[in-house]
Structure formats: structure tokens, C-alpha cells
Amino acid sequence: MSERGERICERLRGHGVEYVTWLPDSETRFLHQAMLEDPGLEMIRVCSEGEALSIVAGLHVGGKRATTLIENNGLFDSGNALRWLSDSRLPLVLLVGYISYRYMTPGPRGRMWSDDYWPGVRDLTEPFIDAFEIPHYLIDSDDDVDKIDQAYAEAERTSRPAIALITSADGYLAGT
Amino acid sequence: MIQRSDLLRAVREATSSEIVVSVMSAVKGWDRLPEHFFWCTAMGYGSSVGLGLALAQPDRKVIVLDGDGSLLMNLGSLVTIAGVAPPNLIHVVLENGLYELPGAVELPGEGRFSLSAFARAAGWTRVWQARELGEFESRLAAALNEPGPVFLSAEVAPGSGEGLPKMTLVGMTRELTRALEPE
């Protein structure tokens, strides 16, 4: 099992998280495997990312701490739920897989897909989240796990959501 | 067919400490709903927010007031909820075959689909329908006293009910959060 996955689970539990609303993706496979092994986290499988955001909100207002494990493309699909969550001023930290981060390179207008995969195509993950004025934290190495604490601190300080963008820790390729 | 204002009054009279979650168009006639334990969700996501509340507050019934057009935006939630099967969740769907707020525009495929059939196919075992107010009142009373989840479809007349809620989203979120905090 991934050590980074275990460490992220430990941090989440440290912040009182009991539930994870989850729609699996290849980028965060290492993490959902760790979560499924963690007896302190209850995984709720959902059919869409908008559901994942809304269930987490209901849990939070009801007094239970929860987070998501969803992918960035699904976040695009749930813009209205994200807007509502932010406008409700709920201090949630959401975990979002940064699909194919490793196949992109920084460019003048943000991250660009490499020419081997999608020449000339810009990734919209960070610009999309920025449009909601939601802070985001990249978790791309073992050292980055500490940023989850920063995300919680910022969410509490502002009474608004924060997002931890998670990249693969095991290099798993989709469908393999 | 049930007048929406009568249905909302029936919900208010039947409830005390239950949580009521609604999507926007289903709550025209706001003044007939409980003053507390109320929350408006993003378009289509009443059932999902209700599921979260039901899990967090297992000793309290959670009533979701949904619209048919709204539920069509989030049909997958029927599958998710059936999978979790929270016994304290009551999903009321006000069916009038319309997108009410933009001026009573007919739903796609209206008259050819059944949300109750969707719910049964998704795995809900308690799926009830009410066409008259008395039937709705008795079904709601049963749902409040029996384990769920219950899917209760209500055939409502179009166009009834008054204005939309005056309270802000932040205001109702904070009020509900406070109301649910342990004493």
C-alpha cells in the first residue's frame, strides 16, 4: 500500500474526517486503496461528483466531518454544486485528483498537455478552481502531505472550501 | 391533484424537529414550511444533501422536498441513496411535469417517464404515490413513523404558491448548523 496514501488518511482523520464521498479515478487510485483499508474512514460511493460535493455539505452541517475523493474532470461537471458549496460558506477541504498532471508542462497560460498527448491543449483545472476564488494546494510528493493541514487552516480562516489537488503516487496508468 | 401550498402546509403540520431540505422551486409558498431546520440546495442536489444530513443525524428524520425537473438532473442520486439506504430519509418529489421557475416549461419526455419507476428500478423498496391531499398526509405520517428510506411522489398542480425564500443561503446554512449542534 502507498505510504503517501496512508499519510493522507492519517491527516484526514486528524482533522476529524469520518466520511469520504468517492467516485474513483486512476490518478488517485493509490489513495482510494489506502482509504478502503482505513477502518476510520467510511467510503460512500456516488454516481456523480456533484453528488459527492452535496453529500459532504449535508454531513458537515449535520455535524460530521467529511471530504471528497473525485477527479478534476468531474469537478468541471459540478460547477453549480461547487458554487453553492462556496456560497454556503462551509469550511470544507475537498480532495480532487489532478488527472494526468505528469503529462503536462508549465506554460505561459498555465499547464499545457505535452505534445505527445494533446498538442496545444491547455489544462483548465487550476483556472477553473481560481474562477471560484477557492484556494488550492498541490499534493505531488510525500513532503506535500503537510499542505493538507494548510488547506484546513485556510478553510477555517475564511469559512470557505479549499481544495487539495492530488497527483498519482504510484504512476498507475488508467485501465491497466 | 394536490395544491402545492396545501402540501407544504401538511409538511409543516406533520413535523417538529425534522430537517427539511428543499430545492428552490419546490418551496414557493415558503411561509407554510417549518421555521427551523431548513436548507435550500443547489439545483438538482436536494436528495444528495439530504443523504448527508440523514447520515450525520441518524436520530432525526430528514425530509427532502424535490421537484421532478430537479430530480431529473440528479437521477444517479436514487442509486446512491438506495445503496446507502438511510432509514431516516424521506424523499418527497413534487411532480407537476414542469420547469416552474422559467415560466412553466414542460419537462423533456413529459408523460412518458415515471420517477417512481426509476426509484424502484434503482433499488428503493418503499415507493409511494399520492394524487390527493389526504393520501399525501397519510403517506407522510407513515413515512415519519416507519423506517425508510421512503420515496413519496406527489402529483401537484402547476403554478400554486407564492414567492421564494427571503433568507440568504449563508443565513439558512448557519441557522441549520446551529440548530443541529449538540446541546
Boltz contact constraints between the chains, C-beta under 6 A:
constraints:
  - contact:
      token1: [A, 46]
      token2: [B, 80]
      max_distance: 6.0
  - contact:
      token1: [A, 47]
      token2: [B, 76]
      max_distance: 6.0
  - contact:
      token1: [A, 47]
      token2: [B, 79]
      max_distance: 6.0
  - contact:
      token1: [A, 47]
      token2: [B, 80]
      max_distance: 6.0
  - contact:
      token1: [A, 48]
      token2: [B, 76]
      max_distance: 6.0
  - contact:
      token1: [A, 51]
      token2: [B, 48]
      max_distance: 6.0
  - contact:
      token1: [A, 51]
      token2: [B, 77]
      max_distance: 6.0
  - contact:
      token1: [A, 51]
      token2: [B, 80]
      max_distance: 6.0
  - contact:
      token1: [A, 54]
      token2: [B, 45]
      max_distance: 6.0
  - contact:
      token1: [A, 54]
      token2: [B, 48]
      max_distance: 6.0
  - contact:
      token1: [A, 54]
      token2: [B, 49]
      max_distance: 6.0
  - contact:
      token1: [A, 55]
      token2: [B, 48]
      max_distance: 6.0
  - contact:
      token1: [A, 55]
      token2: [B, 51]
      max_distance: 6.0
  - contact:
      token1: [A, 55]
      token2: [B, 52]
      max_distance: 6.0
  - contact:
      token1: [A, 57]
      token2: [B, 49]
      max_distance: 6.0
  - contact:
      token1: [A, 58]
      token2: [B, 49]
      max_distance: 6.0
  - contact:
      token1: [A, 58]
      token2: [B, 52]
      max_distance: 6.0
  - contact:
      token1: [A, 58]
      token2: [B, 53]
      max_distance: 6.0
  - contact:
      token1: [A, 59]
      token2: [B, 52]
      max_distance: 6.0
  - contact:
      token1: [A, 59]
      token2: [B, 56]
      max_distance: 6.0
  - contact:
      token1: [A, 61]
      token2: [B, 176]
      max_distance: 6.0
  - contact:
      token1: [A, 61]
      token2: [B, 177]
      max_distance: 6.0
  - contact:
      token1: [A, 62]
      token2: [B, 53]
      max_distance: 6.0
  - contact:
      token1: [A, 62]
      token2: [B, 56]
      max_distance: 6.0
  - contact:
      token1: [A, 62]
      token2: [B, 57]
      max_distance: 6.0
  - contact:
      token1: [A, 62]
      token2: [B, 180]
      max_distance: 6.0
  - contact:
      token1: [A, 63]
      token2: [B, 56]
      max_distance: 6.0
  - contact:
      token1: [A, 63]
      token2: [B, 180]
      max_distance: 6.0
  - contact:
      token1: [A, 64]
      token2: [B, 56]
      max_distance: 6.0
  - contact:
      token1: [A, 80]
      token2: [B, 42]
      max_distance: 6.0
  - contact:
      token1: [A, 80]
      token2: [B, 43]
      max_distance: 6.0
  - contact:
      token1: [A, 81]
      token2: [B, 42]
      max_distance: 6.0
  - contact:
      token1: [A, 81]
      token2: [B, 45]
      max_distance: 6.0
  - contact:
      token1: [A, 84]
      token2: [B, 42]
      max_distance: 6.0
  - contact:
      token1: [A, 87]
      token2: [B, 169]
      max_distance: 6.0
  - contact:
      token1: [A, 88]
      token2: [B, 169]
      max_distance: 6.0
  - contact:
      token1: [A, 88]
      token2: [B, 173]
      max_distance: 6.0
  - contact:
      token1: [A, 89]
      token2: [B, 170]
      max_distance: 6.0
